[in-house]
Amino acid sequence: MQMVVDLFSLPRDPAGRQSASVEVDSGYFRAMTTTGSTASNIVGMAVGREWLGVHDRGVSYCQDGYDGQVVVVTNMAHATVWKAASILGIGRKQVVEIPGMGLTDGDDEERVLEEEVKKLKDAGKAILVFLAFGEVNTGIFPRNTRRIAEICKKYNAYFHIDGAFGIYARCSPKYAHLADGLELAHSITACGHKWLNVPYDCGLFLYRQTLEKPIMEPLFSSTAAYLRPSGTPFSHPMNISIENSQRFRSLPVWATLRAYGREGYRKIVEENCRFAKTLYDWMKLSRPDLYTVLTEDCPLNIVVFAKTQSDSGRESYEELDKKNAELLARINQTGVAYFSPTVWKGKPAIRAAISNWQTTVELDWEPVRVMLEEQASIA
Ligand SMILES: *Cc1c(COP(=O)(O)O)cnc(C)c1O
């Protein structure tokens, strides 16, 4: 798992697990596997809530029960943030979304975030900031994660980043600036079965090693007379995550990192992003008559677009939605590419997310281009 910490260029205890001191927050990270990014988000929110109990309220929620005072503040969040709040009993309505993060100019989004956090804090709440890294429709990142980390510090908020695929921007010097400030989070969600391309049932959870003994162990430990995993100075996985029995999920992670390494993942990430940019530029510059891209830019590996409207431009939402859905169904039936439906800024849209390790511009762009031209030209 140290290889995972290294893959994302996060600081890691050079002496390894055993000498880790929990007294001083060195900023070192550790990683573990989960069943997916949903599970990592649930773990992150649970750890965050317990941390807030101990560090903001002076109580242990996992011992004494929860007082309902935590609010989750988020931006452009993935649906699983509400799911995690629901499962954990924080409540879906206690998730506050700051609109438009990453989309405004200047320092507006941080100002809006700070105002919201201050308001909640003044109302006696404890704050769990849950930041999306790489918005699911567009790949957009927060503009200034360092500033957001400062706000968290100022208001004693817990800081989690959901970087399920956005975190992979750290694999390439070309894109790493997008994910700058990642290392300031308390904990991070990453996905194994997305851009790492390992089989399903692999999420990653990265966390400050100082959380392990005082927060994660009390929260997750399950002691039974017949289970005696300890005897080593580091925590047993059973006592710092959801499952007791777990399969050896880190094996494929280890194998692929041994085989490809950081250099291999740099190439995969860059090639996938290059494919997305090729697709984006083609739609925007060559065939705006067929396809309309819905963002100003293509920062990472995702393109969000729609079928170009007819000249009258007066179609209703339902008509547009139907046309896009029909086009998407035809595209996916070809078997050449697989895109998904979405809504972006209130408009029905189609989303292309490129993350397969085998996809290259050289081999795949031409067939995709021909297919997209053919399918959009039918009616
Ligand atoms: C995919 C995704 C998730 C959920 O991941 P699963 O592995 O399907 O559970 C959560 N957050 C983000 C940002 C994602 O992209």
The ligand as an SDF file (V2000), in Angstrom:
LIG
                    3D

 15 15  0  0  0  0  0  0  0  0999 V2000
  -17.1790    6.4090   -9.2490 C   0  0  0  0  0  0  0  0  0  0  0  0
  -17.1380    7.4020   -8.1710 C   0  0  0  0  0  0  0  0  0  0  0  0
  -17.6080    7.0940   -6.8810 C   0  0  0  0  0  0  0  0  0  0  0  0
  -18.2310    5.7590   -6.5460 C   0  0  0  0  0  0  0  0  0  0  0  0
  -17.3460    4.7530   -6.8210 O   0  0  0  0  0  0  0  0  0  0  0  0
  -17.6420    3.1810   -6.7640 P   0  0  0  0  0  0  0  0  0  0  0  0
  -16.2850    2.6290   -6.9000 O   0  0  0  0  0  0  0  0  0  0  0  0
  -18.5380    2.9010   -7.9120 O   0  0  0  0  0  0  0  0  0  0  0  0
  -18.2680    2.8600   -5.4660 O   0  0  0  0  0  0  0  0  0  0  0  0
  -17.5170    8.0790   -5.9100 C   0  0  0  0  0  0  0  0  0  0  0  0
  -17.0030    9.2820   -6.1810 N   0  0  0  0  0  0  0  0  0  0  0  0
  -16.5300    9.6250   -7.4140 C   0  0  0  0  0  0  0  0  0  0  0  0
  -15.9700   10.9830   -7.6470 C   0  0  0  0  0  0  0  0  0  0  0  0
  -16.5810    8.6950   -8.4410 C   0  0  0  0  0  0  0  0  0  0  0  0
  -16.1280    9.0180   -9.6510 O   0  0  0  0  0  0  0  0  0  0  0  0
  1  2  1  0
  2  3  1  0
  2 14  2  0
  3  4  1  0
  3 10  2  0
  4  5  1  0
  5  6  1  0
  6  7  2  0
  6  8  1  0
  6  9  1  0
 10 11  1  0
 11 12  2  0
 12 13  1  0
 12 14  1  0
 14 15  1  0
M  END
$$$$
